[in-house]
Amino acid sequence: MAGGTQTPRERYRQQVREEVKEKAWQQIAGSGASALSLNAIAKQMGMSGPALYRYFANRDELITELIRDAYRSLADAFGAAGGGGADRPGPAALARVLRRWALEDPHRYFLVYGTPVPGYHAPQDITEIAAEMMAVLLGACTAAAPEPACGGEPRAFEEHLAGHRAWAVGRPDAPPAVLRLALAFWTRLHGALSLELAGHFTGMGLDPALLYEAEVCALTDPPGSRTEPRKD
């Protein structure tokens, strides 16, 4: 509404929606997103199922709202990494922000980047938000100006990416080397994070933070890119 004001009814509706989302996160933490139930949430809140459906039409609408909130939170964290100035954070800075964000709430992370919820079909705007997050990474990788691969399998993959760039929303003309770096960040860092958050490093006696940092360094300063000292 004009001036940012809300009527008492609108404020109440917003409060109920926020409480529903809070209960949903608790349910996800206990049983996973696939077990999310509006009827169970309604019972917790002392409401009937039909009454709750006035605030969320169905389970998919609730999941979509949770995903929107998660992406908005991550986008805000990425934005803060740039200090609010004109300079964009580089890939390494984004990688560290991503890990901090994921560790703050693993269930939120898995809802966005984990196994898809059975039967859930994301609306177009959620797909677009996901593409925007990739565009942020592509922008950071473009600024990093990665060198083209020198040969072998990386070079073959770059040639493949030259003709398969539909996913690079907002960066349709990005060089294949940039696309390769962005995908390397995407796959390797999410792989390390998913294993850490799922507890697969428990009992191995290693520090997941150091492993993650080693992956970040390997991506931003690969051994092949270093100049060896001259031997006179």
BELTA-V509582 format. One record per residue. N is the residue number from 1. PHI is phi as a letter, one per 20 degrees, with the letter a starting at -180 (* if undefined). Layout:
BEGIN
n->N phi->PHI
n->N phi->PHI
END
This chain:
BEGIN
n->1 phi->*
n->2 phi->f
n->3 phi->m
n->4 phi->m
n->5 phi->e
n->6 phi->c
n->7 phi->f
n->8 phi->g
n->9 phi->f
n->10 phi->f
n->11 phi->f
n->12 phi->f
n->13 phi->f
n->14 phi->f
n->15 phi->f
n->16 phi->f
n->17 phi->f
n->18 phi->f
n->19 phi->f
n->20 phi->f
n->21 phi->f
n->22 phi->f
n->23 phi->f
n->24 phi->f
n->25 phi->f
n->26 phi->f
n->27 phi->f
n->28 phi->f
n->29 phi->f
n->30 phi->e
n->31 phi->c
n->32 phi->n
n->33 phi->f
n->34 phi->f
n->35 phi->e
n->36 phi->g
n->37 phi->c
n->38 phi->f
n->39 phi->f
n->40 phi->f
n->41 phi->f
n->42 phi->g
n->43 phi->f
n->44 phi->f
n->45 phi->e
n->46 phi->m
n->47 phi->d
n->48 phi->e
n->49 phi->g
n->50 phi->g
n->51 phi->f
n->52 phi->f
n->53 phi->f
n->54 phi->f
n->55 phi->d
n->56 phi->c
n->57 phi->f
n->58 phi->a
n->59 phi->f
n->60 phi->f
n->61 phi->f
n->62 phi->f
n->63 phi->f
n->64 phi->g
n->65 phi->f
n->66 phi->f
n->67 phi->f
n->68 phi->g
n->69 phi->f
n->70 phi->f
n->71 phi->f
n->72 phi->f
n->73 phi->f
n->74 phi->f
n->75 phi->f
n->76 phi->f
n->77 phi->f
n->78 phi->f
n->79 phi->f
n->80 phi->f
n->81 phi->f
n->82 phi->e
n->83 phi->m
n->84 phi->m
n->85 phi->e
n->86 phi->f
n->87 phi->f
n->88 phi->e
n->89 phi->f
n->90 phi->f
n->91 phi->g
n->92 phi->f
n->93 phi->f
n->94 phi->f
n->95 phi->f
n->96 phi->f
n->97 phi->f
n->98 phi->g
n->99 phi->f
n->100 phi->g
n->101 phi->f
n->102 phi->f
n->103 phi->f
n->104 phi->f
n->105 phi->b
n->106 phi->g
n->107 phi->f
n->108 phi->f
n->109 phi->f
n->110 phi->f
n->111 phi->f
n->112 phi->e
n->113 phi->d
n->114 phi->e
n->115 phi->f
n->116 phi->g
n->117 phi->f
n->118 phi->g
n->119 phi->n
n->120 phi->e
n->121 phi->c
n->122 phi->f
n->123 phi->f
n->124 phi->g
n->125 phi->f
n->126 phi->f
n->127 phi->g
n->128 phi->f
n->129 phi->f
n->130 phi->f
n->131 phi->f
n->132 phi->f
n->133 phi->f
n->134 phi->f
n->135 phi->f
n->136 phi->f
n->137 phi->f
n->138 phi->f
n->139 phi->f
n->140 phi->f
n->141 phi->f
n->142 phi->f
n->143 phi->f
n->144 phi->f
n->145 phi->l
n->146 phi->f
n->147 phi->f
n->148 phi->f
n->149 phi->f
n->150 phi->e
n->151 phi->r
n->152 phi->m
n->153 phi->f
n->154 phi->g
n->155 phi->f
n->156 phi->f
n->157 phi->f
n->158 phi->f
n->159 phi->f
n->160 phi->f
n->161 phi->f
n->162 phi->g
n->163 phi->d
n->164 phi->c
n->165 phi->c
n->166 phi->f
n->167 phi->f
n->168 phi->e
n->169 phi->f
n->170 phi->n
n->171 phi->c
n->172 phi->f
n->173 phi->d
n->174 phi->f
n->175 phi->f
n->176 phi->g
n->177 phi->f
n->178 phi->f
n->179 phi->f
n->180 phi->f
n->181 phi->f
n->182 phi->f
n->183 phi->f
n->184 phi->f
n->185 phi->g
n->186 phi->g
n->187 phi->f
n->188 phi->f
n->189 phi->f
n->190 phi->f
n->191 phi->f
n->192 phi->f
n->193 phi->f
n->194 phi->f
n->195 phi->f
n->196 phi->f
n->197 phi->f
n->198 phi->e
n->199 phi->n
n->200 phi->f
n->201 phi->e
n->202 phi->f
n->203 phi->n
n->204 phi->e
n->205 phi->m
n->206 phi->d
n->207 phi->e
n->208 phi->g
n->209 phi->f
n->210 phi->f
n->211 phi->f
n->212 phi->f
n->213 phi->f
n->214 phi->f
n->215 phi->f
n->216 phi->f
n->217 phi->f
n->218 phi->f
n->219 phi->f
n->220 phi->e
n->221 phi->b
n->222 phi->f
n->223 phi->g
n->224 phi->f
n->225 phi->e
n->226 phi->e
n->227 phi->e
n->228 phi->f
n->229 phi->f
n->230 phi->f
n->231 phi->d
n->232 phi->e
END
